[in-house]
Amino acid sequence: MVKEDLVIKIGRRIRSLRQKKGWTQTYMAVHLGLDRSYLSDVERGKRELCLRNIEVIAIGFDLTPSQLLRGL
């Protein structure tokens, strides 16, 4: 059995959280101070997140980094 890649799982989690908030990628990028194309790549599993950006994204969703990553 092949496990799903962690980068893809994180991207899906972030996309799901963004959609639950009703945010567009553009709104999220402005809200978090990150580039929209970077966030798009993260959501699609094309870019890996550094620890600092995990923290920025978690705080943007009113979560701790451990809450953002829990269960992955």
CHARMM-style PDB file with segment names, atoms N, HN, CA, C and O in Angstrom:
ATOM      1  N   MET     1       0.838  -1.185   0.000  1.00  0.00      PROA
ATOM      2  CA  MET     1       0.000   0.000   0.000  1.00  0.00      PROA
ATOM      3  C   MET     1       0.887   1.254   0.000  1.00  0.00      PROA
ATOM      4  O   MET     1       1.811   1.356   0.807  1.00  0.00      PROA
ATOM      5  N   VAL     2       0.615   2.188  -0.883  1.00  0.00      PROA
ATOM      6  HN  VAL     2      -0.135   2.104  -1.539  1.00  0.00      PROA
ATOM      7  CA  VAL     2       1.373   3.427  -0.977  1.00  0.00      PROA
ATOM      8  C   VAL     2       0.647   4.501  -0.176  1.00  0.00      PROA
ATOM      9  O   VAL     2      -0.538   4.758  -0.391  1.00  0.00      PROA
ATOM     10  N   LYS     3       1.370   5.121   0.745  1.00  0.00      PROA
ATOM     11  HN  LYS     3       2.333   4.912   0.919  1.00  0.00      PROA
ATOM     12  CA  LYS     3       0.784   6.198   1.533  1.00  0.00      PROA
ATOM     13  C   LYS     3       0.757   7.475   0.712  1.00  0.00      PROA
ATOM     14  O   LYS     3       1.650   7.730  -0.096  1.00  0.00      PROA
ATOM     15  N   GLU     4      -0.276   8.268   0.931  1.00  0.00      PROA
ATOM     16  HN  GLU     4      -1.001   8.061   1.587  1.00  0.00      PROA
ATOM     17  CA  GLU     4      -0.376   9.544   0.242  1.00  0.00      PROA
ATOM     18  C   GLU     4       0.710  10.488   0.760  1.00  0.00      PROA
ATOM     19  O   GLU     4       0.990  10.519   1.958  1.00  0.00      PROA
ATOM     20  N   ASP     5       1.299  11.229  -0.116  1.00  0.00      PROA
ATOM     21  HN  ASP     5       1.072  11.203  -1.089  1.00  0.00      PROA
ATOM     22  CA  ASP     5       2.374  12.150   0.207  1.00  0.00      PROA
ATOM     23  C   ASP     5       1.910  13.215   1.202  1.00  0.00      PROA
ATOM     24  O   ASP     5       0.820  13.772   1.066  1.00  0.00      PROA
ATOM     25  N   LEU     6       2.744  13.488   2.197  1.00  0.00      PROA
ATOM     26  HN  LEU     6       3.629  13.035   2.307  1.00  0.00      PROA
ATOM     27  CA  LEU     6       2.429  14.473   3.224  1.00  0.00      PROA
ATOM     28  C   LEU     6       2.186  15.857   2.634  1.00  0.00      PROA
ATOM     29  O   LEU     6       1.305  16.579   3.101  1.00  0.00      PROA
ATOM     30  N   VAL     7       2.945  16.231   1.627  1.00  0.00      PROA
ATOM     31  HN  VAL     7       3.661  15.644   1.248  1.00  0.00      PROA
ATOM     32  CA  VAL     7       2.789  17.551   1.002  1.00  0.00      PROA
ATOM     33  C   VAL     7       1.386  17.688   0.400  1.00  0.00      PROA
ATOM     34  O   VAL     7       0.774  18.753   0.488  1.00  0.00      PROA
ATOM     35  N   ILE     8       0.883  16.626  -0.204  1.00  0.00      PROA
ATOM     36  HN  ILE     8       1.380  15.761  -0.275  1.00  0.00      PROA
ATOM     37  CA  ILE     8      -0.462  16.646  -0.781  1.00  0.00      PROA
ATOM     38  C   ILE     8      -1.513  16.716   0.325  1.00  0.00      PROA
ATOM     39  O   ILE     8      -2.503  17.436   0.193  1.00  0.00      PROA
ATOM     40  N   LYS     9      -1.307  15.982   1.401  1.00  0.00      PROA
ATOM     41  HN  LYS     9      -0.503  15.397   1.508  1.00  0.00      PROA
ATOM     42  CA  LYS     9      -2.255  16.011   2.521  1.00  0.00      PROA
ATOM     43  C   LYS     9      -2.352  17.403   3.134  1.00  0.00      PROA
ATOM     44  O   LYS     9      -3.447  17.889   3.414  1.00  0.00      PROA
ATOM     45  N   ILE    10      -1.210  18.038   3.342  1.00  0.00      PROA
ATOM     46  HN  ILE    10      -0.320  17.643   3.115  1.00  0.00      PROA
ATOM     47  CA  ILE    10      -1.213  19.390   3.910  1.00  0.00      PROA
ATOM     48  C   ILE    10      -1.929  20.352   2.966  1.00  0.00      PROA
ATOM     49  O   ILE    10      -2.732  21.178   3.401  1.00  0.00      PROA
ATOM     50  N   GLY    11      -1.636  20.239   1.684  1.00  0.00      PROA
ATOM     51  HN  GLY    11      -0.985  19.568   1.331  1.00  0.00      PROA
ATOM     52  CA  GLY    11      -2.298  21.099   0.700  1.00  0.00      PROA
ATOM     53  C   GLY    11      -3.804  20.934   0.713  1.00  0.00      PROA
ATOM     54  O   GLY    11      -4.541  21.919   0.653  1.00  0.00      PROA
ATOM     55  N   ARG    12      -4.263  19.706   0.790  1.00  0.00      PROA
ATOM     56  HN  ARG    12      -3.665  18.906   0.838  1.00  0.00      PROA
ATOM     57  CA  ARG    12      -5.708  19.454   0.839  1.00  0.00      PROA
ATOM     58  C   ARG    12      -6.335  20.023   2.109  1.00  0.00      PROA
ATOM     59  O   ARG    12      -7.434  20.578   2.081  1.00  0.00      PROA
ATOM     60  N   ARG    13      -5.620  19.876   3.217  1.00  0.00      PROA
ATOM     61  HN  ARG    13      -4.727  19.426   3.239  1.00  0.00      PROA
ATOM     62  CA  ARG    13      -6.118  20.426   4.486  1.00  0.00      PROA
ATOM     63  C   ARG    13      -6.273  21.937   4.385  1.00  0.00      PROA
ATOM     64  O   ARG    13      -7.295  22.488   4.794  1.00  0.00      PROA
ATOM     65  N   ILE    14      -5.265  22.605   3.844  1.00  0.00      PROA
ATOM     66  HN  ILE    14      -4.435  22.157   3.512  1.00  0.00      PROA
ATOM     67  CA  ILE    14      -5.297  24.061   3.719  1.00  0.00      PROA
ATOM     68  C   ILE    14      -6.419  24.491   2.775  1.00  0.00      PROA
ATOM     69  O   ILE    14      -7.139  25.446   3.068  1.00  0.00      PROA
ATOM     70  N   ARG    15      -6.574  23.805   1.657  1.00  0.00      PROA
ATOM     71  HN  ARG    15      -5.989  23.030   1.418  1.00  0.00      PROA
ATOM     72  CA  ARG    15      -7.653  24.130   0.723  1.00  0.00      PROA
ATOM     73  C   ARG    15      -9.017  23.967   1.402  1.00  0.00      PROA
ATOM     74  O   ARG    15      -9.897  24.814   1.252  1.00  0.00      PROA
ATOM     75  N   SER    16      -9.180  22.894   2.132  1.00  0.00      PROA
ATOM     76  HN  SER    16      -8.465  22.205   2.254  1.00  0.00      PROA
ATOM     77  CA  SER    16     -10.442  22.641   2.827  1.00  0.00      PROA
ATOM     78  C   SER    16     -10.741  23.745   3.846  1.00  0.00      PROA
ATOM     79  O   SER    16     -11.863  24.247   3.912  1.00  0.00      PROA
ATOM     80  N   LEU    17      -9.748  24.113   4.628  1.00  0.00      PROA
ATOM     81  HN  LEU    17      -8.837  23.705   4.575  1.00  0.00      PROA
ATOM     82  CA  LEU    17      -9.938  25.180   5.612  1.00  0.00      PROA
ATOM     83  C   LEU    17     -10.275  26.504   4.929  1.00  0.00      PROA
ATOM     84  O   LEU    17     -11.147  27.243   5.387  1.00  0.00      PROA
ATOM     85  N   ARG    18      -9.583  26.793   3.839  1.00  0.00      PROA
ATOM     86  HN  ARG    18      -8.875  26.192   3.468  1.00  0.00      PROA
ATOM     87  CA  ARG    18      -9.844  28.038   3.095  1.00  0.00      PROA
ATOM     88  C   ARG    18     -11.267  28.060   2.566  1.00  0.00      PROA
ATOM     89  O   ARG    18     -11.962  29.070   2.681  1.00  0.00      PROA
ATOM     90  N   GLN    19     -11.697  26.953   1.990  1.00  0.00      PROA
ATOM     91  HN  GLN    19     -11.132  26.133   1.896  1.00  0.00      PROA
ATOM     92  CA  GLN    19     -13.045  26.891   1.427  1.00  0.00      PROA
ATOM     93  C   GLN    19     -14.116  26.976   2.513  1.00  0.00      PROA
ATOM     94  O   GLN    19     -15.165  27.585   2.300  1.00  0.00      PROA
ATOM     95  N   LYS    20     -13.863  26.371   3.672  1.00  0.00      PROA
ATOM     96  HN  LYS    20     -13.011  25.876   3.845  1.00  0.00      PROA
ATOM     97  CA  LYS    20     -14.812  26.465   4.784  1.00  0.00      PROA
ATOM     98  C   LYS    20     -14.978  27.901   5.258  1.00  0.00      PROA
ATOM     99  O   LYS    20     -16.059  28.293   5.699  1.00  0.00      PROA
ATOM    100  N   LYS    21     -13.914  28.680   5.169  1.00  0.00      PROA
ATOM    101  HN  LYS    21     -13.036  28.361   4.811  1.00  0.00      PROA
ATOM    102  CA  LYS    21     -13.977  30.098   5.531  1.00  0.00      PROA
ATOM    103  C   LYS    21     -14.630  30.932   4.433  1.00  0.00      PROA
ATOM    104  O   LYS    21     -14.999  32.083   4.664  1.00  0.00      PROA
ATOM    105  N   GLY    22     -14.773  30.358   3.243  1.00  0.00      PROA
ATOM    106  HN  GLY    22     -14.473  29.423   3.055  1.00  0.00      PROA
ATOM    107  CA  GLY    22     -15.332  31.097   2.116  1.00  0.00      PROA
ATOM    108  C   GLY    22     -14.334  32.047   1.478  1.00  0.00      PROA
ATOM    109  O   GLY    22     -14.715  33.006   0.807  1.00  0.00      PROA
ATOM    110  N   TRP    23     -13.046  31.772   1.695  1.00  0.00      PROA
ATOM    111  HN  TRP    23     -12.737  30.994   2.241  1.00  0.00      PROA
ATOM    112  CA  TRP    23     -11.999  32.627   1.163  1.00  0.00      PROA
ATOM    113  C   TRP    23     -11.580  32.180  -0.229  1.00  0.00      PROA
ATOM    114  O   TRP    23     -11.539  30.986  -0.525  1.00  0.00      PROA
ATOM    115  N   THR    24     -11.272  33.149  -1.078  1.00  0.00      PROA
ATOM    116  HN  THR    24     -11.306  34.120  -0.838  1.00  0.00      PROA
ATOM    117  CA  THR    24     -10.601  32.851  -2.339  1.00  0.00      PROA
ATOM    118  C   THR    24      -9.103  32.735  -2.037  1.00  0.00      PROA
ATOM    119  O   THR    24      -8.643  33.128  -0.965  1.00  0.00      PROA
ATOM    120  N   GLN    25      -8.363  32.195  -2.988  1.00  0.00      PROA
ATOM    121  HN  GLN    25      -8.737  31.875  -3.858  1.00  0.00      PROA
ATOM    122  CA  GLN    25      -6.912  32.157  -2.810  1.00  0.00      PROA
ATOM    123  C   GLN    25      -6.346  33.561  -2.718  1.00  0.00      PROA
ATOM    124  O   GLN    25      -5.405  33.808  -1.964  1.00  0.00      PROA
ATOM    125  N   THR    26      -6.910  34.472  -3.477  1.00  0.00      PROA
ATOM    126  HN  THR    26      -7.675  34.271  -4.089  1.00  0.00      PROA
ATOM    127  CA  THR    26      -6.432  35.860  -3.452  1.00  0.00      PROA
ATOM    128  C   THR    26      -6.658  36.482  -2.088  1.00  0.00      PROA
ATOM    129  O   THR    26      -5.760  37.121  -1.540  1.00  0.00      PROA
ATOM    130  N   TYR    27      -7.866  36.298  -1.526  1.00  0.00      PROA
ATOM    131  HN  TYR    27      -8.595  35.778  -1.971  1.00  0.00      PROA
ATOM    132  CA  TYR    27      -8.146  36.848  -0.199  1.00  0.00      PROA
ATOM    133  C   TYR    27      -7.200  36.242   0.833  1.00  0.00      PROA
ATOM    134  O   TYR    27      -6.641  36.958   1.664  1.00  0.00      PROA
ATOM    135  N   MET    28      -7.025  34.934   0.781  1.00  0.00      PROA
ATOM    136  HN  MET    28      -7.479  34.352   0.106  1.00  0.00      PROA
ATOM    137  CA  MET    28      -6.155  34.256   1.736  1.00  0.00      PROA
ATOM    138  C   MET    28      -4.727  34.778   1.629  1.00  0.00      PROA
ATOM    139  O   MET    28      -4.072  35.007   2.646  1.00  0.00      PROA
ATOM    140  N   ALA    29      -4.247  34.962   0.424  1.00  0.00      PROA
ATOM    141  HN  ALA    29      -4.779  34.776  -0.402  1.00  0.00      PROA
ATOM    142  CA  ALA    29      -2.890  35.467   0.216  1.00  0.00      PROA
ATOM    143  C   ALA    29      -2.711  36.842   0.857  1.00  0.00      PROA
ATOM    144  O   ALA    29      -1.712  37.089   1.532  1.00  0.00      PROA
ATOM    145  N   VAL    30      -3.667  37.723   0.648  1.00  0.00      PROA
ATOM    146  HN  VAL    30      -4.478  37.522   0.100  1.00  0.00      PROA
ATOM    147  CA  VAL    30      -3.590  39.061   1.231  1.00  0.00      PROA
ATOM    148  C   VAL    30      -3.690  38.967   2.750  1.00  0.00      PROA
ATOM    149  O   VAL    30      -2.920  39.602   3.471  1.00  0.00      PROA
ATOM    150  N   HSD    31      -4.638  38.175   3.229  1.00  0.00      PROA
ATOM    151  HN  HSD    31      -5.263  37.659   2.644  1.00  0.00      PROA
ATOM    152  CA  HSD    31      -4.866  38.005   4.676  1.00  0.00      PROA
ATOM    153  C   HSD    31      -3.620  37.471   5.384  1.00  0.00      PROA
ATOM    154  O   HSD    31      -3.312  37.894   6.499  1.00  0.00      PROA
ATOM    155  N   LEU    32      -2.908  36.548   4.746  1.00  0.00      PROA
ATOM    156  HN  LEU    32      -3.158  36.204   3.840  1.00  0.00      PROA
ATOM    157  CA  LEU    32      -1.744  35.926   5.368  1.00  0.00      PROA
ATOM    158  C   LEU    32      -0.426  36.599   5.010  1.00  0.00      PROA
ATOM    159  O   LEU    32       0.595  36.336   5.645  1.00  0.00      PROA
ATOM    160  N   GLY    33      -0.438  37.461   4.004  1.00  0.00      PROA
ATOM    161  HN  GLY    33      -1.267  37.674   3.488  1.00  0.00      PROA
ATOM    162  CA  GLY    33       0.792  38.110   3.572  1.00  0.00      PROA
ATOM    163  C   GLY    33       1.699  37.184   2.778  1.00  0.00      PROA
ATOM    164  O   GLY    33       2.922  37.325   2.793  1.00  0.00      PROA
ATOM    165  N   LEU    34       1.071  36.216   2.071  1.00  0.00      PROA
ATOM    166  HN  LEU    34       0.078  36.102   2.058  1.00  0.00      PROA
ATOM    167  CA  LEU    34       1.815  35.279   1.234  1.00  0.00      PROA
ATOM    168  C   LEU    34       1.377  35.451  -0.216  1.00  0.00      PROA
ATOM    169  O   LEU    34       0.296  35.973  -0.489  1.00  0.00      PROA
ATOM    170  N   ASP    35       2.208  35.015  -1.127  1.00  0.00      PROA
ATOM    171  HN  ASP    35       3.086  34.591  -0.906  1.00  0.00      PROA
ATOM    172  CA  ASP    35       1.899  35.121  -2.553  1.00  0.00      PROA
ATOM    173  C   ASP    35       0.807  34.133  -2.959  1.00  0.00      PROA
ATOM    174  O   ASP    35       0.833  32.978  -2.534  1.00  0.00      PROA
ATOM    175  N   ARG    36      -0.142  34.570  -3.768  1.00  0.00      PROA
ATOM    176  HN  ARG    36      -0.163  35.508  -4.114  1.00  0.00      PROA
ATOM    177  CA  ARG    36      -1.246  33.722  -4.186  1.00  0.00      PROA
ATOM    178  C   ARG    36      -0.769  32.507  -4.962  1.00  0.00      PROA
ATOM    179  O   ARG    36      -1.280  31.406  -4.755  1.00  0.00      PROA
ATOM    180  N   SER    37       0.194  32.683  -5.846  1.00  0.00      PROA
ATOM    181  HN  SER    37       0.610  33.577  -6.015  1.00  0.00      PROA
ATOM    182  CA  SER    37       0.668  31.543  -6.629  1.00  0.00      PROA
ATOM    183  C   SER    37       1.392  30.528  -5.743  1.00  0.00      PROA
ATOM    184  O   SER    37       1.342  29.326  -6.005  1.00  0.00      PROA
ATOM    185  N   TYR    38       2.056  31.004  -4.708  1.00  0.00      PROA
ATOM    186  HN  TYR    38       2.097  31.980  -4.495  1.00  0.00      PROA
ATOM    187  CA  TYR    38       2.698  30.108  -3.748  1.00  0.00      PROA
ATOM    188  C   TYR    38       1.630  29.271  -3.038  1.00  0.00      PROA
ATOM    189  O   TYR    38       1.770  28.054  -2.920  1.00  0.00      PROA
ATOM    190  N   LEU    39       0.570  29.922  -2.567  1.00  0.00      PROA
ATOM    191  HN  LEU    39       0.456  30.911  -2.663  1.00  0.00      PROA
ATOM    192  CA  LEU    39      -0.511  29.208  -1.885  1.00  0.00      PROA
ATOM    193  C   LEU    39      -1.194  28.218  -2.817  1.00  0.00      PROA
ATOM    194  O   LEU    39      -1.560  27.121  -2.395  1.00  0.00      PROA
ATOM    195  N   SER    40      -1.366  28.591  -4.065  1.00  0.00      PROA
ATOM    196  HN  SER    40      -1.069  29.482  -4.407  1.00  0.00      PROA
ATOM    197  CA  SER    40      -1.951  27.685  -5.048  1.00  0.00      PROA
ATOM    198  C   SER    40      -1.082  26.437  -5.195  1.00  0.00      PROA
ATOM    199  O   SER    40      -1.591  25.316  -5.213  1.00  0.00      PROA
ATOM    200  N   ASP    41       0.217  26.638  -5.298  1.00  0.00      PROA
ATOM    201  HN  ASP    41       0.631  27.548  -5.284  1.00  0.00      PROA
ATOM    202  CA  ASP    41       1.141  25.504  -5.407  1.00  0.00      PROA
ATOM    203  C   ASP    41       1.105  24.632  -4.155  1.00  0.00      PROA
ATOM    204  O   ASP    41       1.168  23.407  -4.253  1.00  0.00      PROA
ATOM    205  N   VAL    42       1.005  25.250  -2.983  1.00  0.00      PROA
ATOM    206  HN  VAL    42       0.954  26.245  -2.903  1.00  0.00      PROA
ATOM    207  CA  VAL    42       0.914  24.494  -1.733  1.00  0.00      PROA
ATOM    208  C   VAL    42      -0.358  23.645  -1.739  1.00  0.00      PROA
ATOM    209  O   VAL    42      -0.312  22.457  -1.420  1.00  0.00      PROA
ATOM    210  N   GLU    43      -1.475  24.239  -2.096  1.00  0.00      PROA
ATOM    211  HN  GLU    43      -1.512  25.204  -2.355  1.00  0.00      PROA
ATOM    212  CA  GLU    43      -2.748  23.518  -2.109  1.00  0.00      PROA
ATOM    213  C   GLU    43      -2.734  22.332  -3.074  1.00  0.00      PROA
ATOM    214  O   GLU    43      -3.396  21.323  -2.831  1.00  0.00      PROA
ATOM    215  N   ARG    44      -1.986  22.453  -4.158  1.00  0.00      PROA
ATOM    216  HN  ARG    44      -1.448  23.272  -4.355  1.00  0.00      PROA
ATOM    217  CA  ARG    44      -1.910  21.380  -5.151  1.00  0.00      PROA
ATOM    218  C   ARG    44      -0.791  20.389  -4.864  1.00  0.00      PROA
ATOM    219  O   ARG    44      -0.577  19.451  -5.632  1.00  0.00      PROA
ATOM    220  N   GLY    45      -0.076  20.593  -3.756  1.00  0.00      PROA
ATOM    221  HN  GLY    45      -0.250  21.355  -3.132  1.00  0.00      PROA
ATOM    222  CA  GLY    45       1.007  19.683  -3.398  1.00  0.00      PROA
ATOM    223  C   GLY    45       2.250  19.851  -4.245  1.00  0.00      PROA
ATOM    224  O   GLY    45       3.064  18.932  -4.342  1.00  0.00      PROA
ATOM    225  N   LYS    46       2.406  21.009  -4.858  1.00  0.00      PROA
ATOM    226  HN  LYS    46       1.744  21.754  -4.779  1.00  0.00      PROA
ATOM    227  CA  LYS    46       3.561  21.273  -5.723  1.00  0.00      PROA
ATOM    228  C   LYS    46       4.696  21.980  -4.991  1.00  0.00      PROA
ATOM    229  O   LYS    46       5.825  22.012  -5.481  1.00  0.00      PROA
ATOM    230  N   ARG    47       4.405  22.548  -3.821  1.00  0.00      PROA
ATOM    231  HN  ARG    47       3.488  22.522  -3.423  1.00  0.00      PROA
ATOM    232  CA  ARG    47       5.416  23.251  -3.025  1.00  0.00      PROA
ATOM    233  C   ARG    47       5.346  22.761  -1.593  1.00  0.00      PROA
ATOM    234  O   ARG    47       4.268  22.464  -1.079  1.00  0.00      PROA
ATOM    235  N   GLU    48       6.495  22.678  -0.953  1.00  0.00      PROA
ATOM    236  HN  GLU    48       7.371  22.919  -1.370  1.00  0.00      PROA
ATOM    237  CA  GLU    48       6.553  22.306   0.449  1.00  0.00      PROA
ATOM    238  C   GLU    48       6.557  23.561   1.316  1.00  0.00      PROA
ATOM    239  O   GLU    48       7.116  24.593   0.944  1.00  0.00      PROA
ATOM    240  N   LEU    49       5.929  23.450   2.465  1.00  0.00      PROA
ATOM    241  HN  LEU    49       5.475  22.612   2.767  1.00  0.00      PROA
ATOM    242  CA  LEU    49       5.875  24.560   3.403  1.00  0.00      PROA
ATOM    243  C   LEU    49       7.074  24.531   4.344  1.00  0.00      PROA
ATOM    244  O   LEU    49       7.489  23.463   4.795  1.00  0.00      PROA
ATOM    245  N   CYS    50       7.626  25.699   4.640  1.00  0.00      PROA
ATOM    246  HN  CYS    50       7.289  26.566   4.274  1.00  0.00      PROA
ATOM    247  CA  CYS    50       8.633  25.788   5.689  1.00  0.00      PROA
ATOM    248  C   CYS    50       7.893  25.969   7.024  1.00  0.00      PROA
ATOM    249  O   CYS    50       6.704  26.288   7.042  1.00  0.00      PROA
ATOM    250  N   LEU    51       8.588  25.769   8.109  1.00  0.00      PROA
ATOM    251  HN  LEU    51       9.554  25.510   8.095  1.00  0.00      PROA
ATOM    252  CA  LEU    51       7.960  25.873   9.428  1.00  0.00      PROA
ATOM    253  C   LEU    51       7.342  27.245   9.670  1.00  0.00      PROA
ATOM    254  O   LEU    51       6.257  27.346  10.244  1.00  0.00      PROA
ATOM    255  N   ARG    52       8.011  28.275   9.246  1.00  0.00      PROA
ATOM    256  HN  ARG    52       8.892  28.193   8.780  1.00  0.00      PROA
ATOM    257  CA  ARG    52       7.497  29.636   9.451  1.00  0.00      PROA
ATOM    258  C   ARG    52       6.151  29.822   8.739  1.00  0.00      PROA
ATOM    259  O   ARG    52       5.236  30.425   9.300  1.00  0.00      PROA
ATOM    260  N   ASN    53       6.025  29.311   7.516  1.00  0.00      PROA
ATOM    261  HN  ASN    53       6.768  28.821   7.061  1.00  0.00      PROA
ATOM    262  CA  ASN    53       4.759  29.465   6.787  1.00  0.00      PROA
ATOM    263  C   ASN    53       3.660  28.567   7.348  1.00  0.00      PROA
ATOM    264  O   ASN    53       2.481  28.910   7.262  1.00  0.00      PROA
ATOM    265  N   ILE    54       4.034  27.423   7.921  1.00  0.00      PROA
ATOM    266  HN  ILE    54       4.992  27.145   7.991  1.00  0.00      PROA
ATOM    267  CA  ILE    54       3.037  26.611   8.616  1.00  0.00      PROA
ATOM    268  C   ILE    54       2.452  27.424   9.762  1.00  0.00      PROA
ATOM    269  O   ILE    54       1.239  27.421   9.977  1.00  0.00      PROA
ATOM    270  N   GLU    55       3.309  28.117  10.493  1.00  0.00      PROA
ATOM    271  HN  GLU    55       4.293  28.119  10.318  1.00  0.00      PROA
ATOM    272  CA  GLU    55       2.843  28.952  11.600  1.00  0.00      PROA
ATOM    273  C   GLU    55       1.958  30.096  11.093  1.00  0.00      PROA
ATOM    274  O   GLU    55       0.900  30.358  11.666  1.00  0.00      PROA
ATOM    275  N   VAL    56       2.376  30.768  10.037  1.00  0.00      PROA
ATOM    276  HN  VAL    56       3.235  30.555   9.571  1.00  0.00      PROA
ATOM    277  CA  VAL    56       1.599  31.884   9.476  1.00  0.00      PROA
ATOM    278  C   VAL    56       0.211  31.407   9.052  1.00  0.00      PROA
ATOM    279  O   VAL    56      -0.790  32.058   9.350  1.00  0.00      PROA
ATOM    280  N   ILE    57       0.153  30.284   8.364  1.00  0.00      PROA
ATOM    281  HN  ILE    57       0.967  29.755   8.122  1.00  0.00      PROA
ATOM    282  CA  ILE    57      -1.126  29.753   7.885  1.00  0.00      PROA
ATOM    283  C   ILE    57      -1.993  29.318   9.059  1.00  0.00      PROA
ATOM    284  O   ILE    57      -3.188  29.611   9.085  1.00  0.00      PROA
ATOM    285  N   ALA    58      -1.412  28.629  10.020  1.00  0.00      PROA
ATOM    286  HN  ALA    58      -0.441  28.391   9.999  1.00  0.00      PROA
ATOM    287  CA  ALA    58      -2.176  28.189  11.188  1.00  0.00      PROA
ATOM    288  C   ALA    58      -2.786  29.379  11.917  1.00  0.00      PROA
ATOM    289  O   ALA    58      -3.975  29.373  12.235  1.00  0.00      PROA
ATOM    290  N   ILE    59      -1.987  30.386  12.177  1.00  0.00      PROA
ATOM    291  HN  ILE    59      -1.021  30.391  11.919  1.00  0.00      PROA
ATOM    292  CA  ILE    59      -2.489  31.575  12.874  1.00  0.00      PROA
ATOM    293  C   ILE    59      -3.593  32.244  12.059  1.00  0.00      PROA
ATOM    294  O   ILE    59      -4.574  32.729  12.623  1.00  0.00      PROA
ATOM    295  N   GLY    60      -3.438  32.271  10.742  1.00  0.00      PROA
ATOM    296  HN  GLY    60      -2.641  31.877  10.284  1.00  0.00      PROA
ATOM    297  CA  GLY    60      -4.464  32.856   9.876  1.00  0.00      PROA
ATOM    298  C   GLY    60      -5.816  32.154   9.991  1.00  0.00      PROA
ATOM    299  O   GLY    60      -6.864  32.766   9.782  1.00  0.00      PROA
ATOM    300  N   PHE    61      -5.780  30.881  10.320  1.00  0.00      PROA
ATOM    301  HN  PHE    61      -4.929  30.384  10.489  1.00  0.00      PROA
ATOM    302  CA  PHE    61      -7.011  30.102  10.515  1.00  0.00      PROA
ATOM    303  C   PHE    61      -7.384  29.990  11.996  1.00  0.00      PROA
ATOM    304  O   PHE    61      -8.263  29.207  12.356  1.00  0.00      PROA
ATOM    305  N   ASP    62      -6.721  30.765  12.851  1.00  0.00      PROA
ATOM    306  HN  ASP    62      -6.007  31.401  12.559  1.00  0.00      PROA
ATOM    307  CA  ASP    62      -6.962  30.726  14.301  1.00  0.00      PROA
ATOM    308  C   ASP    62      -6.694  29.337  14.879  1.00  0.00      PROA
ATOM    309  O   ASP    62      -7.438  28.847  15.728  1.00  0.00      PROA
ATOM    310  N   LEU    63      -5.622  28.718  14.403  1.00  0.00      PROA
ATOM    311  HN  LEU    63      -5.018  29.116  13.713  1.00  0.00      PROA
ATOM    312  CA  LEU    63      -5.202  27.407  14.882  1.00  0.00      PROA
ATOM    313  C   LEU    63      -3.756  27.484  15.353  1.00  0.00      PROA
ATOM    314  O   LEU    63      -3.041  28.444  15.063  1.00  0.00      PROA
ATOM    315  N   THR    64      -3.345  26.468  16.077  1.00  0.00      PROA
ATOM    316  HN  THR    64      -3.925  25.689  16.313  1.00  0.00      PROA
ATOM    317  CA  THR    64      -1.923  26.312  16.365  1.00  0.00      PROA
ATOM    318  C   THR    64      -1.339  25.466  15.232  1.00  0.00      PROA
ATOM    319  O   THR    64      -2.086  24.776  14.538  1.00  0.00      PROA
ATOM    320  N   PRO    65      -0.034  25.505  15.034  1.00  0.00      PROA
ATOM    321  CA  PRO    65       0.551  24.633  14.009  1.00  0.00      PROA
ATOM    322  C   PRO    65       0.216  23.165  14.241  1.00  0.00      PROA
ATOM    323  O   PRO    65      -0.038  22.432  13.286  1.00  0.00      PROA
ATOM    324  N   SER    66       0.212  22.729  15.498  1.00  0.00      PROA
ATOM    325  HN  SER    66       0.419  23.325  16.274  1.00  0.00      PROA
ATOM    326  CA  SER    66      -0.112  21.312  15.759  1.00  0.00      PROA
ATOM    327  C   SER    66      -1.556  20.995  15.399  1.00  0.00      PROA
ATOM    328  O   SER    66      -1.841  19.890  14.936  1.00  0.00      PROA
ATOM    329  N   GLN    67      -2.475  21.936  15.600  1.00  0.00      PROA
ATOM    330  HN  GLN    67      -2.244  22.833  15.976  1.00  0.00      PROA
ATOM    331  CA  GLN    67      -3.870  21.706  15.188  1.00  0.00      PROA
ATOM    332  C   GLN    67      -3.979  21.621  13.672  1.00  0.00      PROA
ATOM    333  O   GLN    67      -4.730  20.800  13.145  1.00  0.00      PROA
ATOM    334  N   LEU    68      -3.237  22.462  12.976  1.00  0.00      PROA
ATOM    335  HN  LEU    68      -2.628  23.129  13.403  1.00  0.00      PROA
ATOM    336  CA  LEU    68      -3.258  22.438  11.511  1.00  0.00      PROA
ATOM    337  C   LEU    68      -2.767  21.104  10.971  1.00  0.00      PROA
ATOM    338  O   LEU    68      -3.297  20.599   9.981  1.00  0.00      PROA
ATOM    339  N   LEU    69      -1.762  20.535  11.612  1.00  0.00      PROA
ATOM    340  HN  LEU    69      -1.331  20.945  12.416  1.00  0.00      PROA
ATOM    341  CA  LEU    69      -1.128  19.317  11.108  1.00  0.00      PROA
ATOM    342  C   LEU    69      -1.679  18.030  11.731  1.00  0.00      PROA
ATOM    343  O   LEU    69      -1.311  16.934  11.308  1.00  0.00      PROA
ATOM    344  N   ARG    70      -2.545  18.152  12.719  1.00  0.00      PROA
ATOM    345  HN  ARG    70      -2.844  19.043  13.063  1.00  0.00      PROA
ATOM    346  CA  ARG    70      -3.044  16.978  13.432  1.00  0.00      PROA
ATOM    347  C   ARG    70      -3.710  15.990  12.482  1.00  0.00      PROA
ATOM    348  O   ARG    70      -4.518  16.364  11.631  1.00  0.00      PROA
ATOM    349  N   GLY    71      -3.353  14.731  12.649  1.00  0.00      PROA
ATOM    350  HN  GLY    71      -2.696  14.428  13.340  1.00  0.00      PROA
ATOM    351  CA  GLY    71      -3.981  13.648  11.884  1.00  0.00      PROA
ATOM    352  C   GLY    71      -3.405  13.397  10.504  1.00  0.00      PROA
ATOM    353  O   GLY    71      -3.861  12.498   9.798  1.00  0.00      PROA
ATOM    354  N   LEU    72      -2.411  14.176  10.111  1.00  0.00      PROA
ATOM    355  HN  LEU    72      -2.040  14.906  10.685  1.00  0.00      PROA
ATOM    356  CA  LEU    72      -1.836  13.967   8.787  1.00  0.00      PROA
ATOM    357  C   LEU    72      -0.843  12.834   8.857  1.00  0.00      PROA
ATOM    358  OT1 LEU    72      -0.234  12.484   7.846  1.00  0.00      PROA
TER     359      LEU     72
END
